[in-house]
Amino acid sequence: MKKVKDLMTKDVAYCTLLDNVYEVAVKMKELNVGAIPIVNNEQQLAGMITDRDIVIRGVAEKHPGSTKVENIMSDKLVTINPDASIDEAIQLMKENQVRRIPVVENKKLVGILALGDVALQPSFDHEAEEALTEISEHTETTYLQ
């Protein structure tokens, strides 16, 4: 049975509580990612910032790029241990409506498991598809003409 540590991204880019929103956005652009973990001085996970956080909690609320990351990051995170099973991870993603989970061991960030990592595994592609269906909101779009 595959474990989280078998599929997670191990070399995770992160920012610190000393960084500002502009620096996080630049790192996202450079790495072509939509989420960056935030760690404290001891490399312990303190929060996560997504591109959506920057738009909703930053730009839409008229915060400048110099705003501290802790003012717009999500700090109520769902995490998982590297020795947890992939089934546990998929269930956590479904229950919490998230597409990626920081992997934490002894309070330190050691990786990230994304739904996409799971979907690439033939043995889990059905579960990943089911999880994505449950995570994604289905809204009806109205187009004005």
VMD Tcl script that builds the backbone (N, CA, C; Angstrom):
set m [mol new atoms 435]
animate dup $m
set s [atomselect $m all]
$s set {name element resname resid chain x y z} {
  {N N MET 1 A 0.843 -1.181 0.000}
  {CA C MET 1 A 0.000 0.000 0.000}
  {C C MET 1 A 0.892 1.250 0.000}
  {N N LYS 2 A 0.619 2.136 -0.956}
  {CA C LYS 2 A 1.430 3.347 -1.069}
  {C C LYS 2 A 1.118 4.309 0.072}
  {N N LYS 3 A 2.168 4.998 0.472}
  {CA C LYS 3 A 2.040 5.982 1.547}
  {C C LYS 3 A 2.238 7.376 0.968}
  {N N VAL 4 A 1.864 8.361 1.762}
  {CA C VAL 4 A 1.989 9.751 1.338}
  {C C VAL 4 A 3.430 10.054 0.933}
  {N N LYS 5 A 4.401 9.576 1.699}
  {CA C LYS 5 A 5.807 9.862 1.401}
  {C C LYS 5 A 6.253 9.321 0.044}
  {N N ASP 6 A 5.534 8.335 -0.484}
  {CA C ASP 6 A 5.884 7.764 -1.786}
  {C C ASP 6 A 5.485 8.663 -2.949}
  {N N LEU 7 A 4.466 9.495 -2.765}
  {CA C LEU 7 A 3.947 10.312 -3.864}
  {C C LEU 7 A 4.144 11.814 -3.675}
  {N N MET 8 A 4.448 12.242 -2.457}
  {CA C MET 8 A 4.520 13.678 -2.182}
  {C C MET 8 A 5.704 14.332 -2.882}
  {N N THR 9 A 5.571 15.621 -3.107}
  {CA C THR 9 A 6.698 16.423 -3.582}
  {C C THR 9 A 7.549 16.722 -2.359}
  {N N LYS 10 A 8.814 16.349 -2.423}
  {CA C LYS 10 A 9.679 16.486 -1.248}
  {C C LYS 10 A 10.424 17.803 -1.205}
  {N N ASP 11 A 10.812 18.299 -2.330}
  {CA C ASP 11 A 11.590 19.544 -2.374}
  {C C ASP 11 A 10.614 20.705 -2.568}
  {N N VAL 12 A 9.966 21.106 -1.492}
  {CA C VAL 12 A 8.905 22.104 -1.559}
  {C C VAL 12 A 9.470 23.511 -1.386}
  {N N ALA 13 A 9.124 24.387 -2.324}
  {CA C ALA 13 A 9.477 25.797 -2.180}
  {C C ALA 13 A 8.546 26.386 -1.129}
  {N N TYR 14 A 9.067 27.299 -0.343}
  {CA C TYR 14 A 8.257 27.923 0.701}
  {C C TYR 14 A 8.706 29.363 0.905}
  {N N CYS 15 A 7.920 30.102 1.636}
  {CA C CYS 15 A 8.276 31.440 2.067}
  {C C CYS 15 A 8.227 31.446 3.585}
  {N N THR 16 A 8.706 32.531 4.184}
  {CA C THR 16 A 8.710 32.623 5.643}
  {C C THR 16 A 7.800 33.757 6.087}
  {N N LEU 17 A 7.587 33.816 7.383}
  {CA C LEU 17 A 6.761 34.883 7.951}
  {C C LEU 17 A 7.391 36.255 7.742}
  {N N LEU 18 A 8.662 36.303 7.365}
  {CA C LEU 18 A 9.337 37.576 7.107}
  {C C LEU 18 A 9.045 38.111 5.707}
  {N N ASP 19 A 8.525 37.248 4.829}
  {CA C ASP 19 A 8.236 37.658 3.452}
  {C C ASP 19 A 6.934 38.448 3.390}
  {N N ASN 20 A 6.811 39.247 2.330}
  {CA C ASN 20 A 5.554 39.968 2.123}
  {C C ASN 20 A 4.794 39.342 0.945}
  {N N VAL 21 A 3.595 39.828 0.729}
  {CA C VAL 21 A 2.714 39.262 -0.294}
  {C C VAL 21 A 3.340 39.369 -1.686}
  {N N TYR 22 A 3.996 40.465 -1.977}
  {CA C TYR 22 A 4.647 40.641 -3.285}
  {C C TYR 22 A 5.692 39.540 -3.506}
  {N N GLU 23 A 6.509 39.274 -2.494}
  {CA C GLU 23 A 7.552 38.251 -2.624}
  {C C GLU 23 A 6.945 36.866 -2.857}
  {N N VAL 24 A 5.838 36.588 -2.195}
  {CA C VAL 24 A 5.153 35.309 -2.401}
  {C C VAL 24 A 4.624 35.220 -3.833}
  {N N ALA 25 A 4.018 36.295 -4.312}
  {CA C ALA 25 A 3.466 36.300 -5.669}
  {C C ALA 25 A 4.573 36.100 -6.710}
  {N N VAL 26 A 5.711 36.730 -6.506}
  {CA C VAL 26 A 6.839 36.572 -7.429}
  {C C VAL 26 A 7.315 35.118 -7.436}
  {N N LYS 27 A 7.400 34.516 -6.258}
  {CA C LYS 27 A 7.839 33.113 -6.180}
  {C C LYS 27 A 6.837 32.203 -6.882}
  {N N MET 28 A 5.538 32.486 -6.711}
  {CA C MET 28 A 4.517 31.692 -7.402}
  {C C MET 28 A 4.698 31.789 -8.912}
  {N N LYS 29 A 4.955 32.996 -9.386}
  {CA C LYS 29 A 5.139 33.198 -10.830}
  {C C LYS 29 A 6.377 32.447 -11.323}
  {N N GLU 30 A 7.486 32.590 -10.602}
  {CA C GLU 30 A 8.733 31.932 -11.006}
  {C C GLU 30 A 8.591 30.411 -11.055}
  {N N LEU 31 A 7.867 29.857 -10.095}
  {CA C LEU 31 A 7.736 28.405 -9.984}
  {C C LEU 31 A 6.499 27.857 -10.690}
  {N N ASN 32 A 5.647 28.767 -11.183}
  {CA C ASN 32 A 4.397 28.382 -11.837}
  {C C ASN 32 A 3.544 27.486 -10.932}
  {N N VAL 33 A 3.340 27.981 -9.696}
  {CA C VAL 33 A 2.509 27.264 -8.722}
  {C C VAL 33 A 1.425 28.194 -8.200}
  {N N GLY 34 A 0.383 27.626 -7.642}
  {CA C GLY 34 A -0.731 28.413 -7.130}
  {C C GLY 34 A -0.818 28.454 -5.620}
  {N N ALA 35 A 0.150 27.811 -4.937}
  {CA C ALA 35 A 0.142 27.815 -3.478}
  {C C ALA 35 A 1.571 27.716 -2.960}
  {N N ILE 36 A 1.821 28.438 -1.882}
  {CA C ILE 36 A 3.141 28.422 -1.256}
  {C C ILE 36 A 2.959 28.236 0.253}
  {N N PRO 37 A 3.626 27.235 0.831}
  {CA C PRO 37 A 3.583 27.099 2.287}
  {C C PRO 37 A 4.402 28.214 2.944}
  {N N ILE 38 A 3.996 28.580 4.150}
  {CA C ILE 38 A 4.700 29.589 4.929}
  {C C ILE 38 A 5.234 28.897 6.178}
  {N N VAL 39 A 6.531 29.047 6.437}
  {CA C VAL 39 A 7.141 28.419 7.604}
  {C C VAL 39 A 7.704 29.482 8.547}
  {N N ASN 40 A 7.873 29.076 9.816}
  {CA C ASN 40 A 8.487 29.977 10.791}
  {C C ASN 40 A 9.988 29.729 10.831}
  {N N ASN 41 A 10.655 30.305 11.807}
  {CA C ASN 41 A 12.125 30.197 11.905}
  {C C ASN 41 A 12.618 28.762 12.085}
  {N N GLU 42 A 11.784 27.913 12.666}
  {CA C GLU 42 A 12.179 26.523 12.897}
  {C C GLU 42 A 11.726 25.591 11.764}
  {N N GLN 43 A 11.342 26.151 10.636}
  {CA C GLN 43 A 10.848 25.388 9.487}
  {C C GLN 43 A 9.537 24.673 9.786}
  {N N GLN 44 A 8.824 25.145 10.802}
  {CA C GLN 44 A 7.507 24.589 11.122}
  {C C GLN 44 A 6.460 25.291 10.273}
  {N N LEU 45 A 5.499 24.528 9.802}
  {CA C LEU 45 A 4.450 25.079 8.957}
  {C C LEU 45 A 3.611 26.072 9.753}
  {N N ALA 46 A 3.519 27.299 9.258}
  {CA C ALA 46 A 2.754 28.354 9.929}
  {C C ALA 46 A 1.473 28.678 9.173}
  {N N GLY 47 A 1.477 28.421 7.864}
  {CA C GLY 47 A 0.307 28.741 7.060}
  {C C GLY 47 A 0.536 28.398 5.604}
  {N N MET 48 A -0.396 28.823 4.782}
  {CA C MET 48 A -0.329 28.577 3.346}
  {C C MET 48 A -0.966 29.768 2.656}
  {N N ILE 49 A -0.385 30.186 1.552}
  {CA C ILE 49 A -0.979 31.248 0.739}
  {C C ILE 49 A -1.219 30.703 -0.651}
  {N N THR 50 A -2.441 30.903 -1.138}
  {CA C THR 50 A -2.773 30.514 -2.503}
  {C C THR 50 A -2.919 31.779 -3.350}
  {N N ASP 51 A -2.929 31.586 -4.652}
  {CA C ASP 51 A -3.152 32.731 -5.532}
  {C C ASP 51 A -4.527 33.347 -5.250}
  {N N ARG 52 A -5.471 32.517 -4.872}
  {CA C ARG 52 A -6.808 33.013 -4.529}
  {C C ARG 52 A -6.762 33.884 -3.265}
  {N N ASP 53 A -5.965 33.485 -2.268}
  {CA C ASP 53 A -5.804 34.306 -1.062}
  {C C ASP 53 A -5.283 35.693 -1.417}
  {N N ILE 54 A -4.317 35.731 -2.323}
  {CA C ILE 54 A -3.744 37.017 -2.725}
  {C C ILE 54 A -4.809 37.902 -3.356}
  {N N VAL 55 A -5.644 37.322 -4.186}
  {CA C VAL 55 A -6.699 38.094 -4.848}
  {C C VAL 55 A -7.786 38.507 -3.856}
  {N N ILE 56 A -8.325 37.545 -3.113}
  {CA C ILE 56 A -9.477 37.800 -2.241}
  {C C ILE 56 A -9.100 38.592 -0.986}
  {N N ARG 57 A -8.056 38.142 -0.277}
  {CA C ARG 57 A -7.691 38.795 0.982}
  {C C ARG 57 A -6.676 39.913 0.811}
  {N N GLY 58 A -6.038 39.949 -0.341}
  {CA C GLY 58 A -5.035 40.981 -0.584}
  {C C GLY 58 A -5.551 42.086 -1.476}
  {N N VAL 59 A -5.587 41.826 -2.762}
  {CA C VAL 59 A -5.952 42.838 -3.750}
  {C C VAL 59 A -7.373 43.360 -3.538}
  {N N ALA 60 A -8.343 42.478 -3.378}
  {CA C ALA 60 A -9.739 42.906 -3.243}
  {C C ALA 60 A -9.982 43.711 -1.968}
  {N N GLU 61 A -9.132 43.516 -0.969}
  {CA C GLU 61 A -9.250 44.295 0.261}
  {C C GLU 61 A -8.263 45.460 0.293}
  {N N LYS 62 A -7.663 45.734 -0.870}
  {CA C LYS 62 A -6.774 46.885 -1.084}
  {C C LYS 62 A -5.530 46.888 -0.198}
  {N N HIS 63 A -4.994 45.695 0.071}
  {CA C HIS 63 A -3.732 45.598 0.801}
  {C C HIS 63 A -2.581 45.749 -0.187}
  {N N PRO 64 A -1.562 46.500 0.153}
  {CA C PRO 64 A -0.414 46.654 -0.757}
  {C C PRO 64 A 0.430 45.384 -0.798}
  {N N GLY 65 A 1.290 45.292 -1.770}
  {CA C GLY 65 A 2.177 44.138 -1.906}
  {C C GLY 65 A 3.117 43.980 -0.730}
  {N N SER 66 A 3.316 45.056 0.028}
  {CA C SER 66 A 4.217 45.009 1.183}
  {C C SER 66 A 3.552 44.418 2.430}
  {N N THR 67 A 2.299 44.008 2.298}
  {CA C THR 67 A 1.573 43.414 3.424}
  {C C THR 67 A 2.267 42.135 3.879}
  {N N LYS 68 A 2.356 41.938 5.198}
  {CA C LYS 68 A 2.944 40.714 5.744}
  {C C LYS 68 A 2.108 39.503 5.328}
  {N N VAL 69 A 2.792 38.410 5.047}
  {CA C VAL 69 A 2.086 37.203 4.608}
  {C C VAL 69 A 1.079 36.720 5.644}
  {N N GLU 70 A 1.396 36.897 6.908}
  {CA C GLU 70 A 0.491 36.381 7.947}
  {C C GLU 70 A -0.852 37.093 7.959}
  {N N ASN 71 A -0.951 38.253 7.315}
  {CA C ASN 71 A -2.222 38.972 7.256}
  {C C ASN 71 A -3.200 38.384 6.243}
  {N N ILE 72 A -2.704 37.613 5.292}
  {CA C ILE 72 A -3.614 37.047 4.289}
  {C C ILE 72 A -3.509 35.529 4.139}
  {N N MET 73 A -2.548 34.909 4.818}
  {CA C MET 73 A -2.391 33.454 4.679}
  {C C MET 73 A -3.492 32.715 5.426}
  {N N SER 74 A -3.720 31.486 4.994}
  {CA C SER 74 A -4.606 30.593 5.729}
  {C C SER 74 A -3.755 29.927 6.801}
  {N N ASP 75 A -4.232 29.957 8.034}
  {CA C ASP 75 A -3.441 29.340 9.096}
  {C C ASP 75 A -4.157 28.180 9.776}
  {N N LYS 76 A -5.354 27.901 9.343}
  {CA C LYS 76 A -6.090 26.728 9.830}
  {C C LYS 76 A -5.957 25.655 8.749}
  {N N LEU 77 A -4.900 24.879 8.856}
  {CA C LEU 77 A -4.560 23.946 7.787}
  {C C LEU 77 A -4.840 22.500 8.151}
  {N N VAL 78 A -5.141 21.740 7.129}
  {CA C VAL 78 A -5.243 20.295 7.245}
  {C C VAL 78 A -3.885 19.764 6.822}
  {N N THR 79 A -3.264 18.967 7.673}
  {CA C THR 79 A -1.956 18.397 7.343}
  {C C THR 79 A -2.033 16.878 7.467}
  {N N ILE 80 A -0.998 16.237 6.969}
  {CA C ILE 80 A -0.941 14.778 7.040}
  {C C ILE 80 A 0.496 14.352 7.294}
  {N N ASN 81 A 0.654 13.186 7.893}
  {CA C ASN 81 A 1.954 12.607 8.195}
  {C C ASN 81 A 2.455 11.851 6.969}
  {N N PRO 82 A 3.762 11.831 6.728}
  {CA C PRO 82 A 4.279 11.121 5.547}
  {C C PRO 82 A 4.008 9.621 5.549}
  {N N ASP 83 A 3.773 9.032 6.711}
  {CA C ASP 83 A 3.514 7.592 6.784}
  {C C ASP 83 A 2.040 7.242 6.637}
  {N N ALA 84 A 1.179 8.238 6.474}
  {CA C ALA 84 A -0.252 7.978 6.281}
  {C C ALA 84 A -0.452 7.336 4.908}
  {N N SER 85 A -1.551 6.630 4.777}
  {CA C SER 85 A -1.854 5.984 3.493}
  {C C SER 85 A -2.420 7.004 2.507}
  {N N ILE 86 A -2.321 6.686 1.243}
  {CA C ILE 86 A -2.890 7.541 0.200}
  {C C ILE 86 A -4.401 7.590 0.353}
  {N N ASP 87 A -5.014 6.489 0.757}
  {CA C ASP 87 A -6.461 6.491 0.988}
  {C C ASP 87 A -6.843 7.510 2.060}
  {N N GLU 88 A -6.056 7.587 3.141}
  {CA C GLU 88 A -6.318 8.582 4.188}
  {C C GLU 88 A -6.211 9.995 3.616}
  {N N ALA 89 A -5.204 10.214 2.800}
  {CA C ALA 89 A -4.987 11.539 2.205}
  {C C ALA 89 A -6.160 11.927 1.311}
  {N N ILE 90 A -6.614 11.007 0.488}
  {CA C ILE 90 A -7.748 11.284 -0.401}
  {C C ILE 90 A -8.993 11.606 0.428}
  {N N GLN 91 A -9.205 10.851 1.498}
  {CA C GLN 91 A -10.361 11.109 2.352}
  {C C GLN 91 A -10.273 12.496 2.993}
  {N N LEU 92 A -9.087 12.877 3.448}
  {CA C LEU 92 A -8.895 14.216 4.029}
  {C C LEU 92 A -9.183 15.308 3.004}
  {N N MET 93 A -8.717 15.097 1.776}
  {CA C MET 93 A -8.967 16.072 0.717}
  {C C MET 93 A -10.463 16.230 0.477}
  {N N LYS 94 A -11.173 15.109 0.411}
  {CA C LYS 94 A -12.621 15.153 0.197}
  {C C LYS 94 A -13.319 15.879 1.339}
  {N N GLU 95 A -13.022 15.464 2.568}
  {CA C GLU 95 A -13.694 16.027 3.740}
  {C C GLU 95 A -13.463 17.516 3.901}
  {N N ASN 96 A -12.273 17.970 3.514}
  {CA C ASN 96 A -11.902 19.370 3.738}
  {C C ASN 96 A -11.930 20.225 2.479}
  {N N GLN 97 A -12.364 19.614 1.357}
  {CA C GLN 97 A -12.496 20.348 0.106}
  {C C GLN 97 A -11.189 21.035 -0.316}
  {N N VAL 98 A -10.080 20.288 -0.248}
  {CA C VAL 98 A -8.773 20.826 -0.637}
  {C C VAL 98 A -8.135 19.928 -1.690}
  {N N ARG 99 A -7.276 20.524 -2.486}
  {CA C ARG 99 A -6.613 19.784 -3.565}
  {C C ARG 99 A -5.158 19.482 -3.264}
  {N N ARG 100 A -4.680 20.032 -2.151}
  {CA C ARG 100 A -3.299 19.756 -1.745}
  {C C ARG 100 A -3.221 19.779 -0.226}
  {N N ILE 101 A -2.357 18.943 0.309}
  {CA C ILE 101 A -2.194 18.849 1.758}
  {C C ILE 101 A -0.708 18.939 2.094}
  {N N PRO 102 A -0.345 19.872 2.976}
  {CA C PRO 102 A 1.048 19.904 3.456}
  {C C PRO 102 A 1.341 18.634 4.259}
  {N N VAL 103 A 2.525 18.098 4.046}
  {CA C VAL 103 A 2.956 16.897 4.760}
  {C C VAL 103 A 3.905 17.360 5.864}
  {N N VAL 104 A 3.545 17.006 7.101}
  {CA C VAL 104 A 4.262 17.510 8.268}
  {C C VAL 104 A 4.713 16.342 9.138}
  {N N GLU 105 A 5.972 16.434 9.583}
  {CA C GLU 105 A 6.512 15.444 10.503}
  {C C GLU 105 A 7.221 16.200 11.613}
  {N N ASN 106 A 6.859 15.923 12.857}
  {CA C ASN 106 A 7.401 16.655 14.015}
  {C C ASN 106 A 7.229 18.158 13.845}
  {N N LYS 107 A 6.069 18.549 13.361}
  {CA C LYS 107 A 5.662 19.942 13.146}
  {C C LYS 107 A 6.409 20.647 12.022}
  {N N LYS 108 A 7.315 19.932 11.337}
  {CA C LYS 108 A 8.096 20.539 10.257}
  {C C LYS 108 A 7.545 20.123 8.900}
  {N N LEU 109 A 7.546 21.069 7.962}
  {CA C LEU 109 A 7.111 20.805 6.597}
  {C C LEU 109 A 8.125 19.898 5.915}
  {N N VAL 110 A 7.663 18.740 5.434}
  {CA C VAL 110 A 8.561 17.810 4.744}
  {C C VAL 110 A 8.119 17.541 3.309}
  {N N GLY 111 A 6.940 18.054 2.927}
  {CA C GLY 111 A 6.469 17.834 1.568}
  {C C GLY 111 A 5.065 18.365 1.375}
  {N N ILE 112 A 4.572 18.154 0.160}
  {CA C ILE 112 A 3.182 18.503 -0.167}
  {C C ILE 112 A 2.654 17.377 -1.039}
  {N N LEU 113 A 1.420 16.982 -0.751}
  {CA C LEU 113 A 0.757 15.989 -1.594}
  {C C LEU 113 A -0.398 16.687 -2.285}
  {N N ALA 114 A -0.357 16.690 -3.600}
  {CA C ALA 114 A -1.423 17.304 -4.392}
  {C C ALA 114 A -2.287 16.204 -4.995}
  {N N LEU 115 A -3.527 16.539 -5.217}
  {CA C LEU 115 A -4.445 15.592 -5.846}
  {C C LEU 115 A -3.886 15.149 -7.197}
  {N N GLY 116 A -3.221 16.044 -7.892}
  {CA C GLY 116 A -2.601 15.704 -9.172}
  {C C GLY 116 A -1.538 14.625 -9.043}
  {N N ASP 117 A -0.791 14.633 -7.917}
  {CA C ASP 117 A 0.213 13.586 -7.679}
  {C C ASP 117 A -0.453 12.222 -7.584}
  {N N VAL 118 A -1.604 12.189 -6.926}
  {CA C VAL 118 A -2.351 10.948 -6.745}
  {C C VAL 118 A -2.952 10.496 -8.075}
  {N N ALA 119 A -3.484 11.455 -8.831}
  {CA C ALA 119 A -4.157 11.131 -10.093}
  {C C ALA 119 A -3.210 10.512 -11.118}
  {N N LEU 120 A -1.922 10.786 -11.006}
  {CA C LEU 120 A -0.945 10.231 -11.946}
  {C C LEU 120 A -0.675 8.749 -11.708}
  {N N GLN 121 A -1.142 8.232 -10.586}
  {CA C GLN 121 A -0.950 6.822 -10.260}
  {C C GLN 121 A -2.124 6.002 -10.783}
  {N N PRO 122 A -1.887 5.065 -11.681}
  {CA C PRO 122 A -2.988 4.281 -12.238}
  {C C PRO 122 A -3.850 3.603 -11.168}
  {N N SER 123 A -3.232 3.195 -10.077}
  {CA C SER 123 A -3.998 2.486 -9.044}
  {C C SER 123 A -4.914 3.416 -8.250}
  {N N PHE 124 A -4.711 4.728 -8.378}
  {CA C PHE 124 A -5.525 5.685 -7.627}
  {C C PHE 124 A -6.280 6.658 -8.522}
  {N N ASP 125 A -6.203 6.494 -9.843}
  {CA C ASP 125 A -6.812 7.492 -10.718}
  {C C ASP 125 A -8.318 7.611 -10.523}
  {N N HIS 126 A -9.003 6.501 -10.245}
  {CA C HIS 126 A -10.448 6.561 -10.014}
  {C C HIS 126 A -10.757 7.323 -8.722}
  {N N GLU 127 A -9.999 7.037 -7.657}
  {CA C GLU 127 A -10.207 7.720 -6.385}
  {C C GLU 127 A -9.931 9.213 -6.521}
  {N N ALA 128 A -8.895 9.550 -7.273}
  {CA C ALA 128 A -8.559 10.957 -7.476}
  {C C ALA 128 A -9.661 11.666 -8.257}
  {N N GLU 129 A -10.181 10.997 -9.261}
  {CA C GLU 129 A -11.279 11.578 -10.045}
  {C C GLU 129 A -12.502 11.805 -9.159}
  {N N GLU 130 A -12.811 10.826 -8.328}
  {CA C GLU 130 A -13.951 10.945 -7.411}
  {C C GLU 130 A -13.734 12.087 -6.414}
  {N N ALA 131 A -12.511 12.196 -5.900}
  {CA C ALA 131 A -12.201 13.268 -4.948}
  {C C ALA 131 A -12.332 14.632 -5.613}
  {N N LEU 132 A -11.819 14.760 -6.820}
  {CA C LEU 132 A -11.917 16.033 -7.529}
  {C C LEU 132 A -13.364 16.419 -7.761}
  {N N THR 133 A -14.179 15.444 -8.091}
  {CA C THR 133 A -15.603 15.706 -8.290}
  {C C THR 133 A -16.235 16.238 -7.009}
  {N N GLU 134 A -15.891 15.637 -5.877}
  {CA C GLU 134 A -16.449 16.073 -4.605}
  {C C GLU 134 A -15.896 17.421 -4.160}
  {N N ILE 135 A -14.633 17.696 -4.487}
  {CA C ILE 135 A -13.995 18.942 -4.070}
  {C C ILE 135 A -14.487 20.123 -4.899}
  {N N SER 136 A -14.632 19.906 -6.186}
  {CA C SER 136 A -15.007 21.000 -7.089}
  {C C SER 136 A -16.456 21.396 -6.896}
  {N N GLU 137 A -16.700 22.673 -6.869}
  {CA C GLU 137 A -18.070 23.172 -6.816}
  {C C GLU 137 A -18.621 23.208 -8.222}
  {N N HIS 138 A -19.836 22.781 -8.352}
  {CA C HIS 138 A -20.505 22.861 -9.653}
  {C C HIS 138 A -21.478 24.026 -9.577}
  {N N THR 139 A -21.153 25.078 -10.264}
  {CA C THR 139 A -22.045 26.239 -10.267}
  {C C THR 139 A -22.493 26.502 -11.685}
  {N N GLU 140 A -23.671 27.012 -11.804}
  {CA C GLU 140 A -24.211 27.324 -13.116}
  {C C GLU 140 A -23.805 28.746 -13.481}
  {N N THR 141 A -23.216 28.927 -14.613}
  {CA C THR 141 A -22.783 30.236 -15.064}
  {C C THR 141 A -23.846 30.830 -15.970}
  {N N THR 142 A -24.197 32.066 -15.706}
  {CA C THR 142 A -25.164 32.760 -16.554}
  {C C THR 142 A -24.394 33.787 -17.392}
  {N N TYR 143 A -24.607 33.734 -18.654}
  {CA C TYR 143 A -23.952 34.671 -19.551}
  {C C TYR 143 A -24.961 35.733 -19.981}
  {N N LEU 144 A -24.565 36.972 -19.812}
  {CA C LEU 144 A -25.452 38.076 -20.240}
  {C C LEU 144 A -25.083 38.450 -21.661}
  {N N GLN 145 A -26.105 38.695 -22.457}
  {CA C GLN 145 A -25.828 39.068 -23.850}
  {C C GLN 145 A -26.269 40.477 -24.113}
}
mol reanalyze $m
mol bondsrecalc $m
mol representation Tube
mol addrep $m
